């Protein structure tokens, strides 16, 4: 695409973003959440990513009935639609633990981290409204940044950064070696980092996930082992409507050493934690993502993919 066409495309995408956020903000938080759910339940099953989600669910749950998968998929679209509506209104969500929108389990663990000032590596996944986790961290933690991958359109990226800054989040946008160096310098300076580690990363490592070898981010394990930091998992669940529960879990056992075997062992433990969260509430995970090799998502290969997989 030429520079001119790219510039035009970027501006059109920014207009679409502004229309999306403006429309949902005009509704207010609760109505936007409900409207997003209604829209996604209607339109979601007609999109191409519905097949991706069904394939992923079949890989993860090979013994589930078709009716069970159908119920999970419907609930998944409800959750994703709510997330779409809520994301435009994140600064209106009460991040106070025990407040109108949020319960926090094991909050004292975060208090201890704030008190000691010791850096940790927080890990989590794309569950429920995943923007809740960085928003809560931005509000509650004294010295923590959140790593994420910037979108390709710089105009939309600027809008997203501004939106996230409104609800108090400090973000890095690591991409490649330069981004990794930034995060490492922050960790060495005593600043914690939080990452969502459940999506495919082609330059990661192959680690067990949902009973398959899946390319997985290795940075959380590498950094934790290199600097002797705790890996603290956090989980998120939508309770009902715009009400959520965040749970701070005990640190994962850290293997000895810093080599590739130790990195794989710790990455596998992170993946096992994520699997437990998927098993606890299947519809709340972000299934609409090609987490595994592309061949599994060809429609003619769905049955063979499911038969080759095991249950979690």
C-alpha positions as CSV (number, residue, x, y, z in Angstrom):
1,X,0.0,0.0,0.0
2,X,1.4,3.4,-1.0
3,X,2.0,6.1,1.6
4,X,-1.0,8.1,0.5
5,X,-3.3,5.1,0.7
6,X,-1.9,4.2,4.1
7,X,-2.5,7.7,5.4
8,X,-6.1,7.6,4.1
9,X,-6.8,4.2,5.6
10,X,-5.4,5.3,8.9
11,X,-7.7,8.3,9.0
12,X,-10.7,6.2,8.1
13,X,-9.9,3.8,10.9
14,X,-9.5,6.7,13.3
15,X,-12.9,7.9,12.3
16,X,-14.4,4.4,12.9
17,X,-12.7,4.3,16.3
18,X,-14.1,7.7,17.2
19,X,-17.6,6.6,16.2
20,X,-17.3,3.5,18.2
21,X,-16.1,5.2,21.4
22,X,-18.4,8.2,21.0
23,X,-21.5,6.0,20.5
24,X,-20.8,3.8,23.4
25,X,-19.8,6.6,25.7
26,X,-23.0,8.4,24.9
27,X,-25.0,5.4,26.2
28,X,-23.2,5.4,29.6
29,X,-21.5,2.3,31.2
30,X,-24.4,0.0,32.0
31,X,-26.3,0.6,28.7
32,X,-23.2,0.3,26.7
33,X,-22.3,-3.0,28.2
34,X,-25.8,-4.4,27.6
35,X,-26.0,-3.0,24.0
36,X,-22.6,-4.4,23.2
37,X,-23.7,-7.9,24.4
38,X,-26.9,-7.7,22.3
39,X,-25.0,-6.6,19.2
40,X,-22.3,-9.3,19.5
41,X,-24.7,-12.1,20.2
42,X,-26.5,-11.2,17.0
43,X,-23.5,-10.5,14.7
44,X,-20.7,-12.6,16.2
45,X,-21.9,-16.0,15.0
46,X,-21.9,-14.7,11.4
47,X,-18.3,-13.7,11.4
48,X,-15.3,-15.7,10.4
49,X,-13.8,-15.7,13.9
50,X,-16.8,-17.7,15.2
51,X,-15.2,-20.7,13.4
52,X,-11.9,-20.0,15.1
53,X,-13.5,-19.9,18.5
54,X,-15.4,-23.1,17.9
55,X,-12.2,-24.8,16.7
56,X,-10.3,-23.7,19.7
57,X,-13.1,-24.9,22.1
58,X,-13.2,-28.3,20.3
59,X,-9.4,-28.6,20.7
60,X,-9.6,-27.8,24.4
61,X,-12.7,-29.8,25.2
62,X,-12.9,-32.7,22.7
63,X,-15.6,-34.5,24.7
64,X,-18.0,-31.5,25.0
65,X,-21.3,-31.9,23.2
66,X,-22.3,-29.7,20.3
67,X,-25.0,-28.2,22.5
68,X,-22.4,-27.4,25.2
69,X,-20.2,-25.7,22.7
70,X,-23.1,-23.7,21.3
71,X,-24.0,-22.5,24.8
72,X,-20.4,-21.5,25.5
73,X,-20.1,-19.7,22.2
74,X,-23.3,-17.7,22.8
75,X,-22.0,-16.7,26.3
76,X,-18.6,-15.9,24.8
77,X,-20.2,-13.4,22.4
78,X,-22.2,-11.9,25.2
79,X,-19.0,-11.3,27.2
80,X,-17.0,-10.0,24.2
81,X,-19.9,-7.6,23.4
82,X,-20.0,-6.3,26.9
83,X,-16.3,-5.8,26.9
84,X,-16.6,-3.8,23.7
85,X,-19.2,-1.5,25.2
86,X,-17.3,-1.2,28.5
87,X,-13.9,-0.5,27.0
88,X,-15.2,2.9,25.8
89,X,-16.3,3.7,29.3
90,X,-13.4,2.3,31.4
91,X,-12.8,5.6,33.2
92,X,-16.4,5.2,34.6
93,X,-15.8,1.9,36.2
94,X,-15.2,2.1,40.0
95,X,-11.9,0.4,40.6
96,X,-12.3,0.6,44.4
97,X,-12.0,-2.9,45.9
98,X,-15.4,-3.8,47.3
99,X,-17.0,-0.9,45.4
100,X,-19.8,-1.0,42.8
101,X,-17.9,-2.9,40.1
102,X,-15.0,-4.8,41.7
103,X,-14.2,-7.5,44.3
104,X,-10.6,-8.3,45.0
105,X,-9.5,-11.6,46.6
106,X,-6.2,-11.6,48.4
107,X,-5.7,-7.9,48.2
108,X,-3.2,-8.1,51.1
109,X,-0.7,-9.7,48.7
110,X,-0.7,-6.5,46.6
111,X,-0.4,-4.4,49.8
112,X,2.7,-6.4,50.7
113,X,4.2,-5.7,47.3
114,X,3.5,-2.0,47.6
115,X,5.0,-2.0,51.1
116,X,8.2,-3.8,50.3
117,X,8.7,-2.0,46.9
118,X,10.1,-5.3,45.5
119,X,9.5,-5.8,41.8
120,X,7.4,-8.7,40.6
121,X,6.2,-10.0,37.3
122,X,2.4,-10.2,37.1
123,X,0.8,-12.5,34.6
124,X,-2.7,-13.0,33.4
125,X,-4.8,-13.6,30.3
126,X,-7.6,-12.2,28.1
127,X,-10.5,-13.1,30.3
128,X,-13.8,-11.3,30.9
129,X,-13.1,-7.6,30.3
130,X,-9.3,-7.9,30.3
131,X,-8.9,-4.1,30.4
132,X,-9.9,-4.4,34.1
133,X,-6.6,-5.8,35.1
134,X,-4.3,-3.0,33.8
135,X,-6.9,-0.5,35.0
136,X,-6.9,-1.9,38.5
137,X,-3.1,-2.2,38.6
138,X,-2.8,1.4,37.4
139,X,-5.1,2.5,40.3
140,X,-3.8,0.4,43.1
141,X,-0.1,-0.4,42.5
142,X,2.5,2.2,43.4
143,X,5.1,1.2,40.8
144,X,4.0,-1.0,38.0
145,X,3.8,-0.8,34.2
146,X,1.8,-2.9,31.8
147,X,3.3,-4.4,28.7
148,X,1.3,-4.6,25.5
149,X,1.7,-4.6,21.8
150,X,0.8,-1.4,20.0
151,X,-1.7,-1.5,17.1
152,X,-0.3,-0.8,13.7
153,X,-2.3,2.4,13.0
154,X,-0.5,5.2,14.9
155,X,-3.6,7.4,14.8
156,X,-5.7,4.8,16.5
157,X,-2.8,3.9,18.8
158,X,-2.7,7.6,20.0
159,X,-6.5,7.3,20.8
160,X,-6.0,4.1,22.7
161,X,-3.1,5.5,24.7
162,X,-5.1,8.6,25.6
163,X,-8.1,6.5,26.7
164,X,-5.9,4.3,28.9
165,X,-4.2,7.3,30.4
166,X,-7.6,8.5,31.5
167,X,-8.0,5.5,33.7
168,X,-4.6,5.8,35.2
169,X,-2.5,3.1,33.3
170,X,1.2,3.4,32.5
171,X,1.9,1.4,29.4
172,X,4.9,0.2,27.6
173,X,4.6,-0.9,24.0
174,X,7.4,-3.5,23.6
175,X,8.0,-4.9,20.2
176,X,11.1,-6.9,19.6
177,X,14.5,-6.6,21.3
178,X,14.2,-2.8,21.9
179,X,11.0,-3.3,23.9
180,X,12.5,-6.1,25.9
181,X,15.4,-3.9,26.8
182,X,13.0,-1.2,28.1
183,X,11.2,-3.7,30.3
184,X,14.4,-5.1,31.6
185,X,15.7,-1.6,32.6
186,X,12.4,-1.0,34.4
187,X,12.7,-4.3,36.3
188,X,16.3,-3.5,37.3
189,X,15.1,-0.1,38.6
190,X,12.6,-2.0,40.9
191,X,9.5,-1.4,38.9
192,X,7.0,-4.3,38.5
193,X,5.6,-5.3,35.1
194,X,2.3,-6.9,34.2
195,X,1.7,-9.0,31.1
196,X,-1.2,-10.9,29.5
197,X,0.6,-14.0,28.2
198,X,-2.1,-16.2,26.7
199,X,-1.9,-15.3,23.0
200,X,0.3,-16.8,20.3
201,X,3.8,-15.3,19.9
202,X,5.6,-16.7,16.9
203,X,9.1,-15.8,18.3
204,X,8.3,-17.3,21.7
205,X,8.9,-20.9,22.7
206,X,6.8,-24.0,22.2
207,X,5.2,-24.9,25.5
208,X,2.2,-27.1,26.5
209,X,-1.1,-25.3,26.3
210,X,-4.5,-26.9,26.1
211,X,-2.8,-30.3,25.5
212,X,-0.9,-29.0,22.5
213,X,2.5,-27.5,21.9
214,X,1.8,-23.8,21.4
215,X,4.1,-20.9,20.7
216,X,4.1,-18.9,23.9
217,X,5.7,-15.7,25.2
218,X,8.8,-16.6,27.2
219,X,9.7,-13.0,28.4
220,X,7.9,-13.3,31.8
221,X,9.8,-16.5,32.7
222,X,13.1,-15.2,31.3
223,X,12.9,-11.9,33.2
224,X,11.8,-13.5,36.4
225,X,14.6,-16.0,36.4
226,X,17.2,-13.5,35.3
227,X,16.4,-11.1,38.1
228,X,15.1,-13.5,40.7
229,X,11.6,-12.1,40.7
230,X,8.3,-13.7,41.8
231,X,5.8,-14.5,39.1
232,X,2.4,-13.5,40.5
233,X,-0.7,-14.7,38.6
234,X,-3.8,-12.7,38.6
235,X,-7.2,-13.9,37.4
236,X,-10.3,-12.0,36.4
237,X,-13.9,-13.2,36.2
238,X,-17.1,-11.4,35.2
239,X,-19.6,-12.0,38.0
240,X,-22.7,-10.5,36.3
241,X,-23.2,-7.4,34.2
242,X,-20.5,-4.8,35.0
243,X,-19.2,-6.5,38.1
244,X,-15.9,-8.4,38.3
245,X,-13.7,-10.3,40.6
246,X,-9.9,-10.1,40.5
247,X,-8.0,-12.7,42.4
248,X,-4.3,-12.3,43.3
249,X,-2.8,-15.8,43.4
250,X,0.3,-17.1,45.2
251,X,3.6,-16.8,43.3
252,X,4.4,-19.7,41.0
253,X,7.2,-22.0,42.0
254,X,10.4,-20.7,40.4
255,X,12.8,-23.4,39.1
256,X,16.5,-23.3,39.6
257,X,18.8,-21.8,37.0
258,X,18.2,-19.4,34.1
259,X,18.7,-21.7,31.1
260,X,16.3,-22.8,28.5
261,X,15.0,-25.8,30.6
262,X,14.2,-23.5,33.5
263,X,12.5,-21.0,31.1
264,X,10.4,-23.8,29.6
265,X,9.5,-25.1,33.1
266,X,8.3,-21.7,34.3
267,X,6.5,-20.9,31.1
268,X,4.7,-24.3,31.4
269,X,3.6,-23.4,34.9
270,X,2.2,-20.1,33.7
271,X,0.3,-21.9,30.9
272,X,-1.1,-24.4,33.4
273,X,-2.4,-21.5,35.5
274,X,-4.1,-20.1,32.4
275,X,-5.6,-23.5,31.6
276,X,-7.1,-23.6,35.1
277,X,-8.8,-20.3,34.5
278,X,-10.2,-21.4,31.1
279,X,-11.5,-24.6,32.7
280,X,-13.2,-22.6,35.5
281,X,-15.2,-20.3,33.1
282,X,-14.8,-21.3,29.4
283,X,-17.0,-18.6,27.9
284,X,-15.0,-15.8,29.5
285,X,-11.7,-16.5,27.6
286,X,-10.7,-14.8,24.3
287,X,-11.3,-17.8,22.0
288,X,-11.4,-15.7,18.8
289,X,-7.7,-16.0,18.2
290,X,-5.6,-18.4,16.2
291,X,-3.7,-19.7,19.2
292,X,-2.3,-22.8,17.5
293,X,-0.9,-23.7,14.0
294,X,-2.9,-22.2,11.1
295,X,-3.7,-25.6,9.6
296,X,-6.0,-26.4,12.5
297,X,-8.4,-23.6,11.5
298,X,-9.1,-24.9,7.9
299,X,-12.7,-25.9,8.0
300,X,-12.0,-29.3,6.5
301,X,-9.5,-30.0,9.3
302,X,-11.7,-29.2,12.3
303,X,-12.6,-32.8,13.0
304,X,-9.0,-34.0,12.7
305,X,-7.8,-31.2,14.9
306,X,-10.2,-32.2,17.6
307,X,-9.4,-35.9,17.4
308,X,-5.7,-35.1,17.7
309,X,-6.2,-33.1,20.9
310,X,-6.7,-34.0,24.5
311,X,-8.8,-32.5,27.2
312,X,-7.5,-29.9,29.6
